[in-house]
Amino acid sequence: MNQTWNFSVNNSQKRNENVDIEFIKQEIGQRFPFYDMRIMDQTLAFYCTIDSANVDSLFDDLRKILSQKGYVSFLRHERGEDIIYVTKKPFRKEKSIWINIILLIATIITTMITGSLLHIGVSDLQSLENIWSVLYPENLLFGTFYFSFPLLSILFIHEMGHYFISKKHGIHTSLPFFLPIPPIVPGFNIGTFGALISSHDPMPNKKALFDVGISGPLAGFIVAIPVTIIGLITSDLVAVDSIVSGETILGSSLLFELLTSIFVTIPEGFALTLNPIAFAGWIGLLITSINLLPAGQLDGGHIFRAIFGDKQKYAGWIAVFIMVFTGWIFFAFIIILLIGMNHPPPLNDEGSLDLKRKLLFIVAVAILILCFIPYPILTL
């Protein structure tokens, strides 16, 4: 019969959660010979001998087996020793899929209405003389096919990149949560705050952390490029002297400038006015750059944490410093106050990344630089 043990809260109290110590010892001992085991509050600590050549595969196998039995395990190198910690997996209530569906429907509606406004030629609901005109079938159809569909395609592919790579690594994760916002902000609206997925499991290792981090921006970027090109080709030219003072002008990134120079010929004295498709592509590239910022739990934070370990926070502070002195000071404070600079380590923080991932890191940094817009919104 296997031994069980109750995690202690303190010397006088016992928790009801039973831990099968013999099972845990057996599974760890098969993969990582341990020379000491200690009980610390609600956690078991195993001081192990680590085979650095096989640590990733061995620990991943251990993690999955223990996870099936309701345990979380993580590997740390502390004071010259390799330690595997095991604790009970915290209870987490599953959210209903209806939340995802309702938010998706709401975001489709808000982006349709935003697209309808763009077709009419205004930027927010307050600017309409006849507010019901936003619901005319012609305007809604235009908003759906020329703005909502391309924009949500970029966001959806981005999040599904995260979703499928998470599943590949055995990480339990949610379907995307889309975040709607009605087009009521004066002067500039896109109908959504973007989308996100929620991981129910911690990142198992550096490879999974890197793969999950880069998969979304890379997938969304691949979709945003053709959307942007189609939008640029079909956009119209406007005489510069016809642009009135006070009009909102979109900033440009290095990549957007490059694509414009390749696919559009702009005569002297004219400027390109972006149609809704090009605007959706512009937003897609902008969101890609925001997600690649190397801070906290942003995708860039995942990527930089996998490459640089806890030194990732320095890259985050450099990014925030740049943002403060460009047009991103408000978002810089959001990162500092809400998102945070530090990224938690994966369960196995001892592995290493292969050459392919290191090369993909260079690609991610290049995309960040090419897509970043120092001043996204300007006023004449």
ROVOTI-737572 format. One record per residue (C-alpha): residue number from 1; residue in three letters; x, y, z. Coordinates in steps of 0.25 Angstrom, whole numbers, plus 5000, padded with zeros to 4 digits. Layout:
<atoms>
<atom k="NUM" r="ALA" x="X" y="Y" z="Z"/>
...
</atoms>
This chain:
<atoms>
<atom k="1" r="MET" x="5000" y="5000" z="5000"/>
<atom k="2" r="ASN" x="5005" y="5014" z="4996"/>
<atom k="3" r="GLN" x="5008" y="5024" z="5007"/>
<atom k="4" r="THR" x="5000" y="5036" z="5007"/>
<atom k="5" r="TRP" x="5003" y="5049" z="5014"/>
<atom k="6" r="ASN" x="4995" y="5062" z="5017"/>
<atom k="7" r="PHE" x="5002" y="5075" z="5014"/>
<atom k="8" r="SER" x="5003" y="5084" z="5026"/>
<atom k="9" r="VAL" x="4998" y="5098" z="5027"/>
<atom k="10" r="ASN" x="5005" y="5100" z="5041"/>
<atom k="11" r="ASN" x="5009" y="5091" z="5053"/>
<atom k="12" r="SER" x="4995" y="5090" z="5058"/>
<atom k="13" r="GLN" x="4986" y="5089" z="5045"/>
<atom k="14" r="LYS" x="4985" y="5079" z="5034"/>
<atom k="15" r="ARG" x="4980" y="5080" z="5020"/>
<atom k="16" r="ASN" x="4970" y="5070" z="5014"/>
<atom k="17" r="GLU" x="4978" y="5068" z="5001"/>
<atom k="18" r="ASN" x="4985" y="5055" z="5001"/>
<atom k="19" r="VAL" x="4999" y="5053" z="4994"/>
<atom k="20" r="ASP" x="5003" y="5040" z="4990"/>
<atom k="21" r="ILE" x="5018" y="5041" z="4994"/>
<atom k="22" r="GLU" x="5022" y="5027" z="4989"/>
<atom k="23" r="PHE" x="5016" y="5029" z="4975"/>
<atom k="24" r="ILE" x="5024" y="5043" z="4974"/>
<atom k="25" r="LYS" x="5037" y="5037" z="4979"/>
<atom k="26" r="GLN" x="5036" y="5025" z="4969"/>
<atom k="27" r="GLU" x="5033" y="5034" z="4957"/>
<atom k="28" r="ILE" x="5044" y="5044" z="4961"/>
<atom k="29" r="GLY" x="5054" y="5033" z="4964"/>
<atom k="30" r="GLN" x="5052" y="5026" z="4951"/>
<atom k="31" r="ARG" x="5057" y="5039" z="4943"/>
<atom k="32" r="PHE" x="5065" y="5047" z="4953"/>
<atom k="33" r="PRO" x="5072" y="5039" z="4964"/>
<atom k="34" r="PHE" x="5070" y="5048" z="4977"/>
<atom k="35" r="TYR" x="5079" y="5048" z="4989"/>
<atom k="36" r="ASP" x="5070" y="5055" z="4998"/>
<atom k="37" r="MET" x="5055" y="5058" z="5000"/>
<atom k="38" r="ARG" x="5050" y="5069" z="5009"/>
<atom k="39" r="ILE" x="5035" y="5073" z="5013"/>
<atom k="40" r="MET" x="5034" y="5088" z="5012"/>
<atom k="41" r="ASP" x="5020" y="5093" z="5016"/>
<atom k="42" r="GLN" x="5011" y="5089" z="5004"/>
<atom k="43" r="THR" x="5022" y="5085" z="4995"/>
<atom k="44" r="LEU" x="5032" y="5073" z="4994"/>
<atom k="45" r="ALA" x="5046" y="5076" z="4990"/>
<atom k="46" r="PHE" x="5055" y="5065" z="4983"/>
<atom k="47" r="TYR" x="5070" y="5068" z="4982"/>
<atom k="48" r="CYS" x="5074" y="5061" z="4969"/>
<atom k="49" r="THR" x="5085" y="5057" z="4960"/>
<atom k="50" r="ILE" x="5082" y="5063" z="4946"/>
<atom k="51" r="ASP" x="5086" y="5058" z="4933"/>
<atom k="52" r="SER" x="5087" y="5071" z="4925"/>
<atom k="53" r="ALA" x="5087" y="5064" z="4912"/>
<atom k="54" r="ASN" x="5073" y="5058" z="4914"/>
<atom k="55" r="VAL" x="5067" y="5067" z="4925"/>
<atom k="56" r="ASP" x="5056" y="5073" z="4915"/>
<atom k="57" r="SER" x="5050" y="5060" z="4911"/>
<atom k="58" r="LEU" x="5051" y="5053" z="4924"/>
<atom k="59" r="PHE" x="5045" y="5065" z="4932"/>
<atom k="60" r="ASP" x="5034" y="5067" z="4922"/>
<atom k="61" r="ASP" x="5030" y="5052" z="4923"/>
<atom k="62" r="LEU" x="5030" y="5054" z="4938"/>
<atom k="63" r="ARG" x="5022" y="5066" z="4938"/>
<atom k="64" r="LYS" x="5011" y="5060" z="4929"/>
<atom k="65" r="ILE" x="5010" y="5048" z="4938"/>
<atom k="66" r="LEU" x="5009" y="5056" z="4951"/>
<atom k="67" r="SER" x="5000" y="5066" z="4944"/>
<atom k="68" r="GLN" x="4990" y="5054" z="4941"/>
<atom k="69" r="LYS" x="4990" y="5051" z="4956"/>
<atom k="70" r="GLY" x="4987" y="5065" z="4960"/>
<atom k="71" r="TYR" x="5001" y="5070" z="4963"/>
<atom k="72" r="VAL" x="5010" y="5081" z="4958"/>
<atom k="73" r="SER" x="5025" y="5079" z="4958"/>
<atom k="74" r="PHE" x="5036" y="5089" z="4955"/>
<atom k="75" r="LEU" x="5051" y="5088" z="4954"/>
<atom k="76" r="ARG" x="5061" y="5099" z="4959"/>
<atom k="77" r="HIS" x="5076" y="5101" z="4961"/>
<atom k="78" r="GLU" x="5078" y="5107" z="4974"/>
<atom k="79" r="ARG" x="5091" y="5109" z="4982"/>
<atom k="80" r="GLY" x="5098" y="5099" z="4973"/>
<atom k="81" r="GLU" x="5088" y="5088" z="4974"/>
<atom k="82" r="ASP" x="5077" y="5083" z="4965"/>
<atom k="83" r="ILE" x="5063" y="5082" z="4972"/>
<atom k="84" r="ILE" x="5050" y="5077" z="4967"/>
<atom k="85" r="TYR" x="5038" y="5082" z="4975"/>
<atom k="86" r="VAL" x="5025" y="5076" z="4975"/>
<atom k="87" r="THR" x="5012" y="5082" z="4980"/>
<atom k="88" r="LYS" x="4997" y="5079" z="4978"/>
<atom k="89" r="LYS" x="4991" y="5086" z="4966"/>
<atom k="90" r="PRO" x="4982" y="5097" z="4970"/>
<atom k="91" r="PHE" x="4967" y="5096" z="4966"/>
<atom k="92" r="ARG" x="4963" y="5104" z="4955"/>
<atom k="93" r="LYS" x="4948" y="5105" z="4950"/>
<atom k="94" r="GLU" x="4946" y="5104" z="4935"/>
<atom k="95" r="LYS" x="4939" y="5115" z="4928"/>
<atom k="96" r="SER" x="4928" y="5112" z="4920"/>
<atom k="97" r="ILE" x="4930" y="5112" z="4905"/>
<atom k="98" r="TRP" x="4918" y="5121" z="4903"/>
<atom k="99" r="ILE" x="4927" y="5133" z="4909"/>
<atom k="100" r="ASN" x="4936" y="5131" z="4897"/>
<atom k="101" r="ILE" x="4924" y="5130" z="4887"/>
<atom k="102" r="ILE" x="4917" y="5143" z="4893"/>
<atom k="103" r="LEU" x="4930" y="5151" z="4893"/>
<atom k="104" r="LEU" x="4933" y="5147" z="4878"/>
<atom k="105" r="ILE" x="4919" y="5151" z="4874"/>
<atom k="106" r="ALA" x="4920" y="5164" z="4881"/>
<atom k="107" r="THR" x="4933" y="5167" z="4875"/>
<atom k="108" r="ILE" x="4928" y="5163" z="4861"/>
<atom k="109" r="ILE" x="4917" y="5173" z="4863"/>
<atom k="110" r="THR" x="4926" y="5184" z="4868"/>
<atom k="111" r="THR" x="4936" y="5183" z="4857"/>
<atom k="112" r="MET" x="4924" y="5182" z="4847"/>
<atom k="113" r="ILE" x="4919" y="5195" z="4852"/>
<atom k="114" r="THR" x="4933" y="5201" z="4852"/>
<atom k="115" r="GLY" x="4935" y="5197" z="4837"/>
<atom k="116" r="SER" x="4921" y="5203" z="4834"/>
<atom k="117" r="LEU" x="4926" y="5216" z="4840"/>
<atom k="118" r="LEU" x="4939" y="5215" z="4831"/>
<atom k="119" r="HIS" x="4930" y="5213" z="4819"/>
<atom k="120" r="ILE" x="4921" y="5225" z="4822"/>
<atom k="121" r="GLY" x="4934" y="5233" z="4824"/>
<atom k="122" r="VAL" x="4934" y="5236" z="4839"/>
<atom k="123" r="SER" x="4942" y="5230" z="4851"/>
<atom k="124" r="ASP" x="4932" y="5229" z="4862"/>
<atom k="125" r="LEU" x="4917" y="5229" z="4865"/>
<atom k="126" r="GLN" x="4917" y="5243" z="4871"/>
<atom k="127" r="SER" x="4920" y="5248" z="4857"/>
<atom k="128" r="LEU" x="4908" y="5243" z="4850"/>
<atom k="129" r="GLU" x="4897" y="5252" z="4846"/>
<atom k="130" r="ASN" x="4887" y="5240" z="4845"/>
<atom k="131" r="ILE" x="4892" y="5230" z="4855"/>
<atom k="132" r="TRP" x="4883" y="5219" z="4848"/>
<atom k="133" r="SER" x="4891" y="5220" z="4835"/>
<atom k="134" r="VAL" x="4902" y="5211" z="4842"/>
<atom k="135" r="LEU" x="4892" y="5200" z="4841"/>
<atom k="136" r="TYR" x="4888" y="5201" z="4826"/>
<atom k="137" r="PRO" x="4890" y="5188" z="4820"/>
<atom k="138" r="GLU" x="4900" y="5193" z="4809"/>
<atom k="139" r="ASN" x="4909" y="5200" z="4820"/>
<atom k="140" r="LEU" x="4908" y="5187" z="4829"/>
<atom k="141" r="LEU" x="4912" y="5178" z="4818"/>
<atom k="142" r="PHE" x="4924" y="5187" z="4814"/>
<atom k="143" r="GLY" x="4928" y="5188" z="4828"/>
<atom k="144" r="THR" x="4927" y="5173" z="4830"/>
<atom k="145" r="PHE" x="4935" y="5168" z="4817"/>
<atom k="146" r="TYR" x="4945" y="5180" z="4816"/>
<atom k="147" r="PHE" x="4948" y="5182" z="4831"/>
<atom k="148" r="SER" x="4943" y="5173" z="4841"/>
<atom k="149" r="PHE" x="4946" y="5160" z="4833"/>
<atom k="150" r="PRO" x="4961" y="5163" z="4830"/>
<atom k="151" r="LEU" x="4964" y="5169" z="4844"/>
<atom k="152" r="LEU" x="4957" y="5157" z="4852"/>
<atom k="153" r="SER" x="4964" y="5148" z="4842"/>
<atom k="154" r="ILE" x="4978" y="5153" z="4847"/>
<atom k="155" r="LEU" x="4974" y="5153" z="4861"/>
<atom k="156" r="PHE" x="4968" y="5139" z="4860"/>
<atom k="157" r="ILE" x="4980" y="5133" z="4853"/>
<atom k="158" r="HIS" x="4989" y="5139" z="4864"/>
<atom k="159" r="GLU" x="4981" y="5133" z="4875"/>
<atom k="160" r="MET" x="4980" y="5120" z="4869"/>
<atom k="161" r="GLY" x="4995" y="5119" z="4867"/>
<atom k="162" r="HIS" x="4996" y="5120" z="4882"/>
<atom k="163" r="TYR" x="4985" y="5110" z="4884"/>
<atom k="164" r="PHE" x="4990" y="5099" z="4875"/>
<atom k="165" r="ILE" x="5005" y="5100" z="4879"/>
<atom k="166" r="SER" x="5000" y="5100" z="4894"/>
<atom k="167" r="LYS" x="4992" y="5087" z="4891"/>
<atom k="168" r="LYS" x="5005" y="5081" z="4884"/>
<atom k="169" r="HIS" x="5013" y="5084" z="4897"/>
<atom k="170" r="GLY" x="5002" y="5078" z="4905"/>
<atom k="171" r="ILE" x="4998" y="5091" z="4912"/>
<atom k="172" r="HIS" x="4983" y="5092" z="4915"/>
<atom k="173" r="THR" x="4978" y="5105" z="4909"/>
<atom k="174" r="SER" x="4965" y="5112" z="4906"/>
<atom k="175" r="LEU" x="4959" y="5116" z="4893"/>
<atom k="176" r="PRO" x="4961" y="5131" z="4889"/>
<atom k="177" r="PHE" x="4954" y="5142" z="4897"/>
<atom k="178" r="PHE" x="4951" y="5153" z="4887"/>
<atom k="179" r="LEU" x="4950" y="5167" z="4894"/>
<atom k="180" r="PRO" x="4939" y="5176" z="4888"/>
<atom k="181" r="ILE" x="4938" y="5191" z="4889"/>
<atom k="182" r="PRO" x="4928" y="5200" z="4882"/>
<atom k="183" r="PRO" x="4933" y="5211" z="4873"/>
<atom k="184" r="ILE" x="4930" y="5222" z="4883"/>
<atom k="185" r="VAL" x="4945" y="5228" z="4885"/>
<atom k="186" r="PRO" x="4946" y="5241" z="4878"/>
<atom k="187" r="GLY" x="4955" y="5241" z="4866"/>
<atom k="188" r="PHE" x="4960" y="5227" z="4866"/>
<atom k="189" r="ASN" x="4953" y="5213" z="4867"/>
<atom k="190" r="ILE" x="4956" y="5199" z="4863"/>
<atom k="191" r="GLY" x="4944" y="5192" z="4869"/>
<atom k="192" r="THR" x="4952" y="5183" z="4878"/>
<atom k="193" r="PHE" x="4963" y="5182" z="4889"/>
<atom k="194" r="GLY" x="4969" y="5169" z="4882"/>
<atom k="195" r="ALA" x="4968" y="5155" z="4887"/>
<atom k="196" r="LEU" x="4975" y="5146" z="4897"/>
<atom k="197" r="ILE" x="4975" y="5132" z="4901"/>
<atom k="198" r="SER" x="4977" y="5127" z="4916"/>
<atom k="199" r="SER" x="4986" y="5116" z="4919"/>
<atom k="200" r="HIS" x="4982" y="5107" z="4930"/>
<atom k="201" r="ASP" x="4995" y="5100" z="4932"/>
<atom k="202" r="PRO" x="5009" y="5107" z="4934"/>
<atom k="203" r="MET" x="5019" y="5107" z="4923"/>
<atom k="204" r="PRO" x="5026" y="5093" z="4924"/>
<atom k="205" r="ASN" x="5040" y="5097" z="4919"/>
<atom k="206" r="LYS" x="5048" y="5108" z="4911"/>
<atom k="207" r="LYS" x="5045" y="5101" z="4897"/>
<atom k="208" r="ALA" x="5030" y="5102" z="4900"/>
<atom k="209" r="LEU" x="5031" y="5116" z="4905"/>
<atom k="210" r="PHE" x="5038" y="5120" z="4893"/>
<atom k="211" r="ASP" x="5029" y="5113" z="4883"/>
<atom k="212" r="VAL" x="5016" y="5118" z="4890"/>
<atom k="213" r="GLY" x="5021" y="5132" z="4890"/>
<atom k="214" r="ILE" x="5025" y="5133" z="4876"/>
<atom k="215" r="SER" x="5014" y="5125" z="4869"/>
<atom k="216" r="GLY" x="5003" y="5135" z="4871"/>
<atom k="217" r="PRO" x="5011" y="5147" z="4865"/>
<atom k="218" r="LEU" x="5017" y="5139" z="4854"/>
<atom k="219" r="ALA" x="5004" y="5133" z="4850"/>
<atom k="220" r="GLY" x="4997" y="5147" z="4850"/>
<atom k="221" r="PHE" x="5008" y="5154" z="4843"/>
<atom k="222" r="ILE" x="5007" y="5144" z="4832"/>
<atom k="223" r="VAL" x="4992" y="5147" z="4830"/>
<atom k="224" r="ALA" x="4994" y="5162" z="4832"/>
<atom k="225" r="ILE" x="5004" y="5164" z="4821"/>
<atom k="226" r="PRO" x="4995" y="5160" z="4809"/>
<atom k="227" r="VAL" x="4983" y="5167" z="4816"/>
<atom k="228" r="THR" x="4992" y="5180" z="4816"/>
<atom k="229" r="ILE" x="4997" y="5178" z="4802"/>
<atom k="230" r="ILE" x="4983" y="5176" z="4796"/>
<atom k="231" r="GLY" x="4978" y="5188" z="4804"/>
<atom k="232" r="LEU" x="4990" y="5197" z="4799"/>
<atom k="233" r="ILE" x="4987" y="5193" z="4784"/>
<atom k="234" r="THR" x="4972" y="5196" z="4785"/>
<atom k="235" r="SER" x="4974" y="5209" z="4793"/>
<atom k="236" r="ASP" x="4972" y="5223" z="4787"/>
<atom k="237" r="LEU" x="4981" y="5235" z="4785"/>
<atom k="238" r="VAL" x="4977" y="5249" z="4791"/>
<atom k="239" r="ALA" x="4983" y="5262" z="4788"/>
<atom k="240" r="VAL" x="4992" y="5267" z="4799"/>
<atom k="241" r="ASP" x="4986" y="5281" z="4799"/>
<atom k="242" r="SER" x="4972" y="5275" z="4801"/>
<atom k="243" r="ILE" x="4975" y="5270" z="4815"/>
<atom k="244" r="VAL" x="4969" y="5279" z="4825"/>
<atom k="245" r="SER" x="4976" y="5283" z="4838"/>
<atom k="246" r="GLY" x="4972" y="5275" z="4850"/>
<atom k="247" r="GLU" x="4970" y="5262" z="4842"/>
<atom k="248" r="THR" x="4976" y="5249" z="4848"/>
<atom k="249" r="ILE" x="4987" y="5243" z="4841"/>
<atom k="250" r="LEU" x="4992" y="5229" z="4844"/>
<atom k="251" r="GLY" x="5007" y="5227" z="4846"/>
<atom k="252" r="SER" x="5015" y="5217" z="4839"/>
<atom k="253" r="SER" x="5025" y="5206" z="4842"/>
<atom k="254" r="LEU" x="5038" y="5202" z="4834"/>
<atom k="255" r="LEU" x="5030" y="5190" z="4828"/>
<atom k="256" r="PHE" x="5018" y="5198" z="4824"/>
<atom k="257" r="GLU" x="5027" y="5208" z="4817"/>
<atom k="258" r="LEU" x="5034" y="5197" z="4810"/>
<atom k="259" r="LEU" x="5021" y="5191" z="4805"/>
<atom k="260" r="THR" x="5015" y="5204" z="4801"/>
<atom k="261" r="SER" x="5028" y="5207" z="4792"/>
<atom k="262" r="ILE" x="5027" y="5194" z="4786"/>
<atom k="263" r="PHE" x="5012" y="5193" z="4782"/>
<atom k="264" r="VAL" x="5008" y="5207" z="4781"/>
<atom k="265" r="THR" x="5013" y="5219" z="4772"/>
<atom k="266" r="ILE" x="5010" y="5232" z="4779"/>
<atom k="267" r="PRO" x="5011" y="5244" z="4770"/>
<atom k="268" r="GLU" x="5017" y="5257" z="4776"/>
<atom k="269" r="GLY" x="5007" y="5265" z="4783"/>
<atom k="270" r="PHE" x="4998" y="5253" z="4786"/>
<atom k="271" r="ALA" x="4997" y="5244" z="4799"/>
<atom k="272" r="LEU" x="4991" y="5230" z="4801"/>
<atom k="273" r="THR" x="4977" y="5230" z="4808"/>
<atom k="274" r="LEU" x="4976" y="5216" z="4814"/>
<atom k="275" r="ASN" x="4963" y="5208" z="4811"/>
<atom k="276" r="PRO" x="4957" y="5199" z="4822"/>
<atom k="277" r="ILE" x="4965" y="5187" z="4817"/>
<atom k="278" r="ALA" x="4978" y="5194" z="4818"/>
<atom k="279" r="PHE" x="4974" y="5200" z="4831"/>
<atom k="280" r="ALA" x="4971" y="5185" z="4836"/>
<atom k="281" r="GLY" x="4985" y="5181" z="4831"/>
<atom k="282" r="TRP" x="4992" y="5193" z="4838"/>
<atom k="283" r="ILE" x="4985" y="5189" z="4851"/>
<atom k="284" r="GLY" x="4989" y="5175" z="4849"/>
<atom k="285" r="LEU" x="5004" y="5179" z="4848"/>
<atom k="286" r="LEU" x="5003" y="5189" z="4860"/>
<atom k="287" r="ILE" x="4997" y="5178" z="4869"/>
<atom k="288" r="THR" x="5008" y="5169" z="4865"/>
<atom k="289" r="SER" x="5018" y="5179" z="4869"/>
<atom k="290" r="ILE" x="5011" y="5181" z="4882"/>
<atom k="291" r="ASN" x="5011" y="5167" z="4885"/>
<atom k="292" r="LEU" x="5025" y="5165" z="4883"/>
<atom k="293" r="LEU" x="5030" y="5175" z="4893"/>
<atom k="294" r="PRO" x="5039" y="5168" z="4903"/>
<atom k="295" r="ALA" x="5031" y="5171" z="4915"/>
<atom k="296" r="GLY" x="5023" y="5162" z="4925"/>
<atom k="297" r="GLN" x="5013" y="5152" z="4920"/>
<atom k="298" r="LEU" x="5013" y="5158" z="4906"/>
<atom k="299" r="ASP" x="5017" y="5149" z="4895"/>
<atom k="300" r="GLY" x="5031" y="5156" z="4894"/>
<atom k="301" r="GLY" x="5032" y="5154" z="4909"/>
<atom k="302" r="HIS" x="5031" y="5139" z="4906"/>
<atom k="303" r="ILE" x="5041" y="5139" z="4895"/>
<atom k="304" r="PHE" x="5051" y="5148" z="4902"/>
<atom k="305" r="ARG" x="5050" y="5140" z="4916"/>
<atom k="306" r="ALA" x="5052" y="5127" z="4908"/>
<atom k="307" r="ILE" x="5065" y="5132" z="4902"/>
<atom k="308" r="PHE" x="5071" y="5141" z="4913"/>
<atom k="309" r="GLY" x="5065" y="5135" z="4926"/>
<atom k="310" r="ASP" x="5062" y="5145" z="4937"/>
<atom k="311" r="LYS" x="5071" y="5156" z="4929"/>
<atom k="312" r="GLN" x="5058" y="5157" z="4921"/>
<atom k="313" r="LYS" x="5054" y="5168" z="4930"/>
<atom k="314" r="TYR" x="5065" y="5177" z="4925"/>
<atom k="315" r="ALA" x="5060" y="5176" z="4911"/>
<atom k="316" r="GLY" x="5046" y="5180" z="4916"/>
<atom k="317" r="TRP" x="5051" y="5192" z="4923"/>
<atom k="318" r="ILE" x="5059" y="5197" z="4910"/>
<atom k="319" r="ALA" x="5046" y="5195" z="4902"/>
<atom k="320" r="VAL" x="5038" y="5203" z="4912"/>
<atom k="321" r="PHE" x="5049" y="5214" z="4912"/>
<atom k="322" r="ILE" x="5047" y="5215" z="4897"/>
<atom k="323" r="MET" x="5032" y="5215" z="4898"/>
<atom k="324" r="VAL" x="5032" y="5227" z="4908"/>
<atom k="325" r="PHE" x="5040" y="5236" z="4898"/>
<atom k="326" r="THR" x="5031" y="5232" z="4886"/>
<atom k="327" r="GLY" x="5016" y="5232" z="4885"/>
<atom k="328" r="TRP" x="5014" y="5220" z="4894"/>
<atom k="329" r="ILE" x="5015" y="5227" z="4908"/>
<atom k="330" r="PHE" x="5001" y="5222" z="4913"/>
<atom k="331" r="PHE" x="5003" y="5208" z="4909"/>
<atom k="332" r="ALA" x="5017" y="5208" z="4915"/>
<atom k="333" r="PHE" x="5010" y="5211" z="4929"/>
<atom k="334" r="ILE" x="5000" y="5200" z="4926"/>
<atom k="335" r="ILE" x="5012" y="5191" z="4925"/>
<atom k="336" r="ILE" x="5018" y="5196" z="4937"/>
<atom k="337" r="LEU" x="5006" y="5196" z="4946"/>
<atom k="338" r="LEU" x="4997" y="5185" z="4940"/>
<atom k="339" r="ILE" x="5005" y="5175" z="4932"/>
<atom k="340" r="GLY" x="5019" y="5176" z="4939"/>
<atom k="341" r="MET" x="5033" y="5175" z="4935"/>
<atom k="342" r="ASN" x="5037" y="5161" z="4940"/>
<atom k="343" r="HIS" x="5033" y="5148" z="4934"/>
<atom k="344" r="PRO" x="5031" y="5135" z="4943"/>
<atom k="345" r="PRO" x="5040" y="5124" z="4939"/>
<atom k="346" r="PRO" x="5035" y="5111" z="4933"/>
<atom k="347" r="LEU" x="5034" y="5098" z="4941"/>
<atom k="348" r="ASN" x="5047" y="5093" z="4935"/>
<atom k="349" r="ASP" x="5057" y="5105" z="4935"/>
<atom k="350" r="GLU" x="5069" y="5097" z="4933"/>
<atom k="351" r="GLY" x="5068" y="5093" z="4918"/>
<atom k="352" r="SER" x="5074" y="5100" z="4906"/>
<atom k="353" r="LEU" x="5069" y="5105" z="4892"/>
<atom k="354" r="ASP" x="5073" y="5099" z="4879"/>
<atom k="355" r="LEU" x="5079" y="5107" z="4867"/>
<atom k="356" r="LYS" x="5065" y="5107" z="4860"/>
<atom k="357" r="ARG" x="5059" y="5114" z="4871"/>
<atom k="358" r="LYS" x="5070" y="5124" z="4873"/>
<atom k="359" r="LEU" x="5069" y="5128" z="4858"/>
<atom k="360" r="LEU" x="5054" y="5129" z="4860"/>
<atom k="361" r="PHE" x="5057" y="5139" z="4871"/>
<atom k="362" r="ILE" x="5065" y="5148" z="4862"/>
<atom k="363" r="VAL" x="5053" y="5147" z="4852"/>
<atom k="364" r="ALA" x="5044" y="5151" z="4864"/>
<atom k="365" r="VAL" x="5053" y="5163" z="4867"/>
<atom k="366" r="ALA" x="5053" y="5167" z="4853"/>
<atom k="367" r="ILE" x="5038" y="5167" z="4852"/>
<atom k="368" r="LEU" x="5037" y="5175" z="4864"/>
<atom k="369" r="ILE" x="5046" y="5186" z="4859"/>
<atom k="370" r="LEU" x="5040" y="5186" z="4845"/>
<atom k="371" r="CYS" x="5025" y="5187" z="4850"/>
<atom k="372" r="PHE" x="5027" y="5196" z="4862"/>
<atom k="373" r="ILE" x="5021" y="5210" z="4859"/>
<atom k="374" r="PRO" x="5027" y="5221" z="4868"/>
<atom k="375" r="TYR" x="5016" y="5230" z="4867"/>
<atom k="376" r="PRO" x="5003" y="5222" z="4863"/>
<atom k="377" r="ILE" x="4993" y="5234" z="4862"/>
<atom k="378" r="LEU" x="4997" y="5248" z="4858"/>
<atom k="379" r="THR" x="4988" y="5260" z="4856"/>
<atom k="380" r="LEU" x="4991" y="5271" z="4845"/>
</atoms>
